[in-house]
Each structure stands twice: as C-alpha cells, then as structure tokens.
Amino acid sequence: MAIDTFTWCVRIGASEQINKSVYQAKFGDGYEQIAENGINNDAESWTLSCNGKLEDMSQVRAFLKQHVTRSFWWINPWGEKNLYRVKFDSINPTFPKKGFCDIAFTFEQAFGP
C-alpha cells in the first residue's frame, strides 16, 4: 500500500511543538533522575493553514479528513521528510469571502503507516 504525500503549500507562520517523552523522578533532597522513554521519544506537531479558492481547498479538506487515521509523508519547514497524521479535532475551515476558504489544521508526527 502506497503512502500518500501532502503536497499543498501551507501559509507562512507554521508553528512547531516538540514533545519529549521522558521518565522523571524527583527526590526529597533535590536529586532528580530523568531518562528518555522509548526509541521514538521526540514527537513533533505542526499548527498549519492553507488558503485559496473553494474548489482547491475542498481537495485539501478531503485529504485532511482521510488522514486522521492514515499516515502520510510531508516535508516540514526544516526540510525533513517525516510521516504525520492529522490531529482528529484540528480541521477548521473558515470562509472569509465568497468562493475563498482558509483551513487551519494540525499535523502530528507518526512512526508508522
């Protein structure tokens, strides 16, 4: 099964959130232990948006809806090609004027199809 690629241009102003997964233990004397949790302990998420003509943005919307549970390739602003999924509650289209749409959404890094 081929993995799809998100190829649409996103608007300037993308925002990245890096989530580290760690184990942490703090003791009463101020000593603290911290260790990475698992092999994929760095997970990134991106807050993004696209805008354009309604007919073009309907294709973006369809792609986003299809990839909440299926991962896809995307090249992030750092130039890194990674697998992502669309955060299930993040697809937010708005219609600022007739025939025009702005869609905000979040990509969360995935580690498998």
Residue frames as qw, qx, qy, qz and C-alpha x, y, z in Angstrom:
[[0.000, 0.890, 0.457, 0.000, 0.00, 0.00, 0.00],
 [0.421, 0.419, -0.011, 0.804, 1.49, 3.31, -1.08],
 [0.286, -0.614, -0.430, 0.597, 1.71, 6.12, 1.44],
 [0.245, 0.873, 0.325, 0.269, 0.24, 9.45, 0.28],
 [0.468, -0.067, -0.111, 0.874, 2.15, 12.75, 0.33],
 [0.015, 0.885, 0.363, -0.292, 0.77, 16.14, 1.37],
 [0.562, 0.189, 0.302, 0.746, 1.89, 18.44, -1.48],
 [0.029, 0.894, 0.337, 0.294, -0.13, 21.62, -0.97],
 [0.315, 0.390, -0.290, 0.815, 1.61, 24.82, 0.08],
 [0.415, -0.675, -0.548, 0.267, 0.98, 25.92, 3.64],
 [0.020, 0.949, 0.075, 0.307, 0.80, 29.55, 4.72],
 [0.367, 0.430, -0.476, 0.674, 3.73, 31.35, 6.27],
 [0.414, -0.500, 0.320, -0.690, 3.57, 31.24, 10.06],
 [0.835, -0.117, -0.533, -0.069, 3.73, 27.50, 10.70],
 [0.366, -0.672, 0.467, -0.443, 4.31, 26.68, 14.36],
 [0.686, 0.130, -0.712, 0.070, 6.15, 23.61, 15.66],
 [0.631, -0.589, 0.316, -0.393, 5.67, 21.97, 19.07],
 [0.517, 0.324, -0.784, 0.115, 8.25, 19.36, 20.15],
 [0.787, -0.460, 0.112, -0.396, 7.03, 16.81, 22.67],
 [0.274, 0.442, -0.829, 0.206, 9.69, 14.79, 24.51],
 [0.867, -0.345, -0.244, -0.266, 8.66, 11.58, 26.23],
 [0.268, 0.484, -0.683, 0.478, 10.68, 11.08, 29.40],
 [0.702, -0.487, -0.508, 0.112, 10.64, 9.30, 32.73],
 [0.085, 0.622, -0.306, 0.716, 11.26, 11.64, 35.63],
 [0.688, -0.510, -0.493, 0.152, 11.76, 11.02, 39.34],
 [0.023, 0.705, -0.270, 0.655, 12.30, 13.78, 41.91],
 [0.654, -0.267, -0.623, 0.337, 13.53, 13.02, 45.40],
 [0.382, -0.874, -0.298, 0.039, 13.09, 14.95, 48.65],
 [0.573, -0.549, 0.105, 0.599, 16.74, 16.01, 48.82],
 [0.225, 0.804, -0.168, -0.525, 16.51, 17.82, 45.46],
 [0.252, -0.270, 0.831, 0.415, 18.07, 14.99, 43.44],
 [0.695, 0.471, 0.132, -0.527, 16.34, 14.28, 40.16],
 [0.420, -0.116, 0.814, 0.384, 16.62, 11.50, 37.60],
 [0.590, 0.594, 0.070, -0.543, 15.42, 11.87, 34.03],
 [0.370, -0.165, 0.826, 0.392, 15.64, 9.43, 31.10],
 [0.409, 0.207, -0.454, -0.764, 14.22, 9.18, 27.60],
 [0.651, 0.116, 0.634, -0.401, 11.15, 6.97, 27.22],
 [0.789, 0.419, 0.449, -0.023, 11.39, 4.61, 24.22],
 [0.574, -0.005, 0.447, 0.686, 13.04, 4.86, 20.83],
 [0.123, 0.577, 0.428, 0.684, 10.64, 7.45, 19.37],
 [0.351, -0.585, -0.516, 0.518, 10.77, 9.88, 22.25],
 [0.017, -0.343, 0.093, 0.935, 10.78, 13.06, 20.14],
 [0.263, 0.566, 0.753, 0.209, 7.40, 13.75, 18.53],
 [0.055, -0.164, 0.067, 0.983, 6.65, 16.96, 16.72],
 [0.253, 0.687, 0.680, -0.038, 3.36, 18.58, 15.86],
 [0.204, 0.018, 0.273, 0.940, 2.75, 21.46, 13.46],
 [0.242, 0.700, 0.497, -0.452, -0.03, 24.06, 13.51],
 [0.253, -0.034, 0.580, 0.774, -0.64, 24.95, 9.86],
 [0.450, 0.629, 0.420, -0.475, -3.11, 26.51, 7.45],
 [0.313, 0.133, 0.647, 0.683, -3.81, 26.70, 3.72],
 [0.324, 0.630, 0.345, -0.615, -5.98, 29.14, 1.85],
 [0.077, -0.127, 0.674, 0.724, -7.28, 29.53, -1.66],
 [0.519, -0.009, -0.364, -0.774, -10.23, 29.08, -3.95],
 [0.740, -0.153, 0.388, -0.528, -13.04, 26.97, -2.58],
 [0.935, 0.271, -0.150, -0.174, -12.65, 24.22, -5.20],
 [0.505, 0.510, -0.616, 0.325, -8.90, 23.89, -4.43],
 [0.215, -0.405, 0.642, -0.615, -9.42, 23.88, -0.68],
 [0.882, -0.069, 0.089, -0.459, -12.09, 21.18, -0.97],
 [0.833, 0.307, -0.447, 0.107, -9.30, 18.83, -2.12],
 [0.163, 0.444, -0.643, 0.602, -7.17, 19.80, 0.89],
 [0.598, -0.268, 0.352, -0.669, -10.15, 19.23, 3.20],
 [0.948, 0.085, -0.171, -0.253, -10.78, 15.79, 1.70],
 [0.625, 0.385, -0.587, 0.342, -7.11, 14.83, 2.15],
 [0.117, -0.421, 0.577, -0.691, -7.12, 16.02, 5.78],
 [0.777, -0.170, 0.195, -0.574, -10.28, 14.07, 6.61],
 [0.930, 0.197, -0.301, -0.083, -8.84, 10.89, 5.06],
 [0.616, 0.364, -0.527, 0.458, -5.58, 11.14, 7.01],
 [0.503, -0.645, 0.279, -0.504, -6.73, 11.34, 10.60],
 [0.871, -0.292, 0.378, -0.114, -6.11, 7.59, 10.96],
 [0.879, 0.321, 0.144, 0.321, -3.74, 7.05, 7.99],
 [0.413, -0.662, 0.196, 0.594, -0.24, 8.50, 7.97],
 [0.604, 0.764, 0.145, 0.174, 1.24, 10.43, 5.05],
 [0.648, -0.032, 0.023, 0.760, 4.55, 12.00, 4.04],
 [0.067, 0.978, 0.162, 0.113, 5.15, 15.73, 4.46],
 [0.609, 0.215, -0.182, 0.741, 8.32, 17.84, 4.24],
 [0.334, -0.825, -0.361, 0.280, 8.29, 20.20, 7.22],
 [0.162, 0.982, -0.067, 0.070, 9.79, 23.72, 7.19],
 [0.488, -0.671, 0.521, 0.201, 13.12, 22.28, 8.41],
 [0.476, 0.540, -0.599, -0.352, 13.27, 20.28, 5.16],
 [0.208, -0.202, 0.942, -0.170, 12.75, 16.95, 6.96],
 [0.621, -0.028, -0.533, -0.573, 10.51, 14.35, 5.31],
 [0.146, -0.092, 0.867, -0.467, 8.54, 12.56, 8.04],
 [0.265, -0.408, -0.828, -0.279, 5.33, 10.64, 8.49],
 [0.189, -0.027, 0.356, -0.915, 2.40, 12.56, 10.00],
 [0.069, -0.533, -0.835, -0.119, -1.29, 12.18, 10.78],
 [0.159, -0.523, -0.131, -0.827, -3.90, 14.93, 11.04],
 [0.045, 0.036, 0.721, -0.691, -4.91, 15.64, 14.64],
 [0.002, 0.435, 0.889, 0.145, -8.50, 14.39, 14.84],
 [0.055, -0.821, -0.524, 0.219, -10.07, 17.60, 16.18],
 [0.329, -0.505, 0.118, 0.789, -7.96, 20.19, 14.38],
 [0.252, 0.310, 0.611, 0.683, -9.53, 20.64, 10.92],
 [0.003, 0.692, 0.441, -0.572, -11.07, 24.13, 10.98],
 [0.316, 0.375, 0.481, 0.727, -12.23, 25.73, 7.69],
 [0.048, 0.668, 0.332, -0.664, -13.37, 29.36, 7.61],
 [0.418, 0.560, 0.551, 0.456, -14.86, 31.32, 4.73],
 [0.232, -0.461, -0.142, 0.845, -13.69, 34.97, 4.82],
 [0.350, 0.459, -0.145, -0.804, -15.28, 35.84, 1.47],
 [0.850, 0.348, 0.212, -0.335, -17.34, 34.21, -1.24],
 [0.851, 0.491, -0.183, 0.034, -15.50, 31.48, -3.12],
 [0.302, 0.621, -0.591, 0.419, -12.49, 31.59, -0.76],
 [0.867, -0.452, -0.190, -0.091, -11.55, 29.27, 2.11],
 [0.077, 0.657, -0.646, 0.380, -8.91, 29.22, 4.84],
 [0.911, -0.247, -0.312, -0.109, -8.31, 25.83, 6.52],
 [0.151, -0.681, 0.626, -0.349, -6.37, 25.53, 9.78],
 [0.963, -0.090, -0.230, -0.106, -5.16, 22.09, 10.93],
 [0.370, -0.718, 0.584, -0.078, -2.50, 20.30, 12.96],
 [0.806, 0.308, -0.506, -0.014, -0.12, 17.57, 11.84],
 [0.648, -0.608, 0.435, -0.144, 1.18, 15.16, 14.48],
 [0.217, 0.546, -0.796, -0.147, 4.26, 13.06, 13.77],
 [0.956, -0.042, 0.076, -0.279, 3.57, 9.37, 13.17],
 [0.240, -0.594, 0.761, 0.102, 6.04, 6.50, 13.42],
 [0.295, 0.049, 0.932, 0.205, 4.31, 4.01, 11.14],
 [0.196, -0.184, -0.593, -0.759, 1.63, 3.77, 8.48]]
